[in-house]
Amino acid sequence: MGHGIGQVFARAGHSVVLTDPNEAVLNVALEKVASNIRFEGSDPERVICNMSTCVDLQRAVRSADLVIEAAPEKLELKQHLFAQVAAAAPTHAVLASNTSVIPITRIGERLDEQARRRLVGTHWWNPPHLIPLVEVVRTVHTSEEVFEQTFAWLQAAGKCPVRVQQDVTGFIGNRLQHALWREAIALIADGVCDAESIDLVVKNSFGMRMPVLGPMENADLVGLELTQDVHRVMFPDLKCDKNPSPLLGQLIAQGHTGMKAGQGLRSWSLAQAQEVHTRLAAHLIRMTQPSPDSPKS
Ligand SMILES: NC(=O)c1ccc[n+]([C@@H]2O[C@H](COP(=O)([O-])OP(=O)(O)OC[C@H]3O[C@@H](n4cnc5c(N)ncnc54)[C@H](O)[C@@H]3O)[C@@H](O)[C@H]2O)c1
């Protein structure tokens, strides 16, 4: 995620330093960015000239206005990293975490009050240079100025930032996404349909509308009376399990962990898995080309 996030700010003309304790990662990071840009049919030079790498964390952040952490999803590691960054970065620098699920408040537990005011969540989506959304998450400590400045920087860099006013688990997007996955996996486990049917249903029905009609627009379109009637009938039957489905545990125990293993909820040949990645990237590039029905509004 880190090099893709850096790519977005470098494309917007900012000077970006990528840092990582693993030099091998840094050695290929700029080539990965160049390859992303070539895939879009553009010349990487204009972007790459704004980027550099530095293995030394203190040196990398010492003149930063914004530091975005995209290290492994481990609380201890992130807490330690932010303590180091807060000590090394300028005292005005905004400190942002790209955590997917860890509450931002917990990540800031080792910081003093001044640094906590500058800590914010910026939850990007993969691949970060193509997916427009960034959820900007505030804690009870985050200052209004830091929250709004982060939002403004992301908007100016061409992203679609959204304000998340409370530090809730999973923020907005992952709460919505995993509520759907919980129901989908339960339908398979209960024998209502197979995994392929779930994907066919979503891709050939409400999934087609979503780029132009978000769920709240859709609720207003069908009308709130109908929405209320539907919820009265369905909600008693929808899943509200507090734990992951036992089906996931069974598949994992059999080594069926997903695309990389050739089998997960569905079966995958290597060629099919590669084709999905290429098709997805090409689709996202098409979706993000400016057009009158851009999904950002
Ligand atoms: N991959 C996704 O789809 C996705 C999407 C949204 C958010 N995120 C979040 O972004 C973060 C990074 O995810 P990723 O998929 O890019 O992980 P990754 O494992 O690909 O990259 C993490 C990088 O952090 C480096 N690292 C390890 N220890 C470090 C340390 N002490 N200091 C600094 N860097 C260190 C690693 O060398 C590695 O290059 C995680 O918090 C993840 O939850 C990931």
PDBQT file of the ligand as one rigid body, heavy atoms in Angstrom, charges set to zero:
ROOT
HETATM    1  N1  LIG A 301      -3.409  -4.600   1.400  1.00  0.00    +0.000 N 
HETATM    2  C1  LIG A 301      -4.605  -4.028   1.479  1.00  0.00    +0.000 C 
HETATM    3  O1  LIG A 301      -5.529  -4.350   0.727  1.00  0.00    +0.000 OA
HETATM    4  C2  LIG A 301      -4.839  -2.924   2.483  1.00  0.00    +0.000 A 
HETATM    5  C3  LIG A 301      -5.913  -2.037   2.283  1.00  0.00    +0.000 A 
HETATM    6  C4  LIG A 301      -6.121  -0.998   3.199  1.00  0.00    +0.000 A 
HETATM    7  C5  LIG A 301      -5.277  -0.872   4.293  1.00  0.00    +0.000 A 
HETATM    8  N2  LIG A 301      -4.245  -1.770   4.472  1.00  0.00    +0.000 N 
HETATM    9  C6  LIG A 301      -3.381  -1.593   5.639  1.00  0.00    +0.000 C 
HETATM   10  O2  LIG A 301      -2.159  -1.002   5.219  1.00  0.00    +0.000 OA
HETATM   11  C7  LIG A 301      -1.086  -1.468   6.059  1.00  0.00    +0.000 C 
HETATM   12  C8  LIG A 301      -0.019  -2.113   5.200  1.00  0.00    +0.000 C 
HETATM   13  O3  LIG A 301      -0.606  -3.171   4.462  1.00  0.00    +0.000 OA
HETATM   14  P1  LIG A 301       0.141  -3.820   3.204  1.00  0.00    +0.000 P 
HETATM   15  O4  LIG A 301      -0.829  -4.763   2.588  1.00  0.00    +0.000 OA
HETATM   16  O5  LIG A 301       0.748  -2.751   2.373  1.00  0.00    +0.000 OA
HETATM   17  O6  LIG A 301       1.290  -4.644   3.952  1.00  0.00    +0.000 OA
HETATM   18  P2  LIG A 301       2.687  -5.174   3.397  1.00  0.00    +0.000 P 
HETATM   19  O7  LIG A 301       3.079  -6.296   4.291  1.00  0.00    +0.000 OA
HETATM   20  O8  LIG A 301       2.632  -5.381   1.922  1.00  0.00    +0.000 OA
HETATM   21  O9  LIG A 301       3.667  -3.932   3.631  1.00  0.00    +0.000 OA
HETATM   22  C9  LIG A 301       4.065  -3.551   4.910  1.00  0.00    +0.000 C 
HETATM   23  C10 LIG A 301       5.463  -2.972   4.802  1.00  0.00    +0.000 C 
HETATM   24  O10 LIG A 301       5.844  -2.503   6.093  1.00  0.00    +0.000 OA
HETATM   25  C11 LIG A 301       7.213  -2.804   6.249  1.00  0.00    +0.000 C 
HETATM   26  N3  LIG A 301       7.567  -2.829   7.668  1.00  0.00    +0.000 N 
HETATM   27  C12 LIG A 301       7.711  -3.900   8.475  1.00  0.00    +0.000 A 
HETATM   28  N4  LIG A 301       8.073  -3.495   9.719  1.00  0.00    +0.000 NA
HETATM   29  C13 LIG A 301       8.152  -2.163   9.684  1.00  0.00    +0.000 A 
HETATM   30  C14 LIG A 301       8.498  -1.186  10.625  1.00  0.00    +0.000 A 
HETATM   31  N5  LIG A 301       8.837  -1.502  11.868  1.00  0.00    +0.000 N 
HETATM   32  N6  LIG A 301       8.507   0.091  10.228  1.00  0.00    +0.000 NA
HETATM   33  C15 LIG A 301       8.134   0.445   8.964  1.00  0.00    +0.000 A 
HETATM   34  N7  LIG A 301       7.797  -0.448   8.035  1.00  0.00    +0.000 NA
HETATM   35  C16 LIG A 301       7.808  -1.731   8.389  1.00  0.00    +0.000 A 
HETATM   36  C17 LIG A 301       7.427  -4.132   5.575  1.00  0.00    +0.000 C 
HETATM   37  O11 LIG A 301       8.791  -4.325   5.223  1.00  0.00    +0.000 OA
HETATM   38  C18 LIG A 301       6.519  -4.003   4.353  1.00  0.00    +0.000 C 
HETATM   39  O12 LIG A 301       7.214  -3.493   3.243  1.00  0.00    +0.000 OA
HETATM   40  C19 LIG A 301      -1.730  -2.424   7.067  1.00  0.00    +0.000 C 
HETATM   41  O13 LIG A 301      -2.065  -1.710   8.234  1.00  0.00    +0.000 OA
HETATM   42  C20 LIG A 301      -2.986  -2.883   6.340  1.00  0.00    +0.000 C 
HETATM   43  O14 LIG A 301      -3.997  -3.326   7.221  1.00  0.00    +0.000 OA
HETATM   44  C21 LIG A 301      -4.000  -2.760   3.585  1.00  0.00    +0.000 A 
ENDROOT
TORSDOF 0
